[in-house]
Amino acid sequence: MKSIILLFITAFSALTARAGQDTLFVGWYNVENLFDPINNPNAYNQAEGNGDDEYIPGSKSDWTAERYETKLKNLAWVINSMNNGKGPDVLGVCEVENQNVLWDLINKYLDIKTYSLVYKESQDGRSIDVALIYRNDKLKWDWMKAYSVQIEENKRPTRDVIFAKFTSNGLPVYFSVNHWPSKSGGAEASEPYREKAAERTREGVSEILASDPAADILLMGDFNCNPDESPLQKTLGALSVSDAGKNPAGLYNLTWPLWNPETTGTLQYKGKWDLIDNFIGSSGLLDKKGFRFLDGSVSIINNPELKEKEGKYAGSPFRTYAGAKYLGGYSDHFAITLKLVTSDK
């Protein structure tokens, strides 16, 4: 594996877990259209979505087995580099065609071989889904629940919001993976769709908190919202950590301090940085019981290997395609990571 220097951006002073603490290293990555090269027509409302037609041999993008393997290798390089080269304990992903592409990634290219999946096929017309990869030697999976997101009446749902409960060393912890509707058609016109996704995500959180008010819940995803936009801040109720103790919704955007539209984010659009990939924690992750968020651990993986080298997009994420032009890069998003730790033993 190539040597890699991760240029981490953090808003807190750098801290590390102390001896006697259990640690869960968590990553999130929009892997940008991870399709296999096999023509698998979408079973859901093909008239409204192109399924995988864009990513097969002979298509406009001419997605071949060789390009697919290159994509897997590139993604694995990023994932294996997480956690100082030890790989993540938990990794949320989106824009995956099916679970087969994830098993190819795990079995062929990821260094850790104890990964398992939490995955459910959604009815998204583009055939892209969310999933959770986790180390089954560190976490025991308990249950999963998928919340369908119906953005328009009599129209296909978008990607499901998935919640999953695990235990690690006997302690419960909940993860949710999200990929909310994009701003296609304009941010204002499409905002109601993200509001609906936020409502469904909030519903999942509320169901957990109803039975366990101090639950340790970590939401992750491509929310297609910056932290200060209404679906995240108002509808979901994810405020800044600086508002801890003053937030009736009990949710806090742990990635918000990293965002600077001029210099820092996970995706670049028209010369400005967006932070639409976020970690959002329940108030349980800010207390001293069970798992808690480790201050100083939130990072954006944005080292030079993952950036465009030249031209008007220099510095932006080095993606797989620019339109129909094959670039052979990684993703149009940077990955984000953080650590959860337990109290001292």
Secondary structure, DSSP 8 states (H G I E B T S, - for coil): ----------SS------TT--EEEEEEEEEEEE--SS----SS-GGG--TTTTSSTTSSS---HHHHHHHHHHHHHHHHHHHHHT--SEEEEEEES-HHHHHHIIIII-S---EEEEE-----TT--EEEEEEETTT-EEEEEEEEEE--STTS--EEEEEEEEEEETTEEEEEEEEE----TT-HHHHHHHHHHHHHHHHHHHHHHHHH-TT--EEEEEE-SS-TTSHIIIIII-EEEGGGTTS-TT-EEETTGGG-BTTTB-SEEETTEEE--EEEEEEGGGGSSSSEEE-TT--EEE--GGGB--SSTTTTSB--SEETTEE---S-SS-EEEEEEEE---
